[in-house]
Amino acid sequence: MNYVLLFLLAYCLGSIPTAVWVSKGFFGIDIRDYGSGNAGATNTFRVLGPRWGSFVMICDSLKGFLAVKLALFLPQFADNDIAFLNIQLIFGIAAVLGHIFPVWANFRGGKGVATLFGLVIGISPWTALACSGIFLLVLYLTRFVSLSSILASLAFPVFILVIFNVDNHFYRVFAVAVALLVILTHQKNIGRILKGAENKVPIFKNRDRRRQRNQ
């Protein structure tokens, strides 16, 4: 019974619609009616600006991080590293599902990237650091959060399967599934990038202005 209750708690935690509550509470709008229509950090960056986008990203990441830590309430797994990691993954996945299909927001949420990132921070901090480095580099070069998320997610299974060679089959399958999920949920973004129609987030504008003046 404890497993079920903690799984539901993780889902409810992930269901907290940060972007929706911020947009309605501080701006009187529903973020899902603007931009891409997603209740996530990327769309918040685009519609409400970097300050609120950063706030939503931190909160959504925290949901994944806290969800995996719920496994600490199951001390019977403390002496079994593989079983403990697996139950962490299950609770983290529940939070991601909650973010994508939030019970508190009519099951219309975001794409789950920030919550996935928080999950990885809670389980594999070094992997999260490596993936965030790729994310920030691509974001700096392109200002496309979607492209940054896609490339960072593609790097995730590479780190797990090849570089760190994690000896856990469930985690390895999960890493590949994450990359596929992010690509699947970003199909429209990929199409817009290929057409040159993808919106850039409002950061690094001064850098771009300097480039334009130097051209």
Steps between C-alpha positions, in 0.01 A plus 500: 500500500788739576620465140162601360458796735849631426447451126178702519675764710775525236237538229318771695830677563576496129148623428565836666450727194759765581473684168120507513488627857767764432331626184156514660613630839735776382385581146133404488550272200524127434845428355343220296311758292823664382816404315531128444208426732715295738504550876875472533814704556578553130165656422522706819838633385344591168182661633586638845874556469819348642436582866173308519626238256794431731268484801274245329800295385639482854162405648430237234848352546447493875189284446707226338774529761262473794309213338807274482581586861170344606683168470671588829169417670554136397798396716467136390682600179787677675737203474419416137642763266331370186156466661535844661591661167208326329246621754645851468448480124142382543415791730679743269305369201179551697595866550576542130162350411343738747670795333384394152150403618440712813193411700493858638482656150255288299779265389651766268860549605846544356747272328674381814858595414567706814344234723708233327807713566414519870456123503849454355649748749355294784639173363815586302630851576807464276287389207266792562797739508634363171159524329440850635837604356386388156165671550659833597755487217234439235273763660783755493577428136141484372255641762273205418390332824335221300819413310702522823258259671507256208880484477541475878248215510681320216823531696335347808499134380852548364623592847306216666576225248847592379689754708387404853391149393236470774438135588123518536280377217194695610699823513653432158157442347371809677781714356419392144127549564564855625679594179219353289234671714662842468530461123138386481369792706709750301392396150332835434809684625722295271275587207515870586880489538536341156272768354684779683182592686590395855488785753811583698483566872571861609850444637846590367344784302795731568733242352289479183486880470880518520528236227264696277696823551826323415363351177 
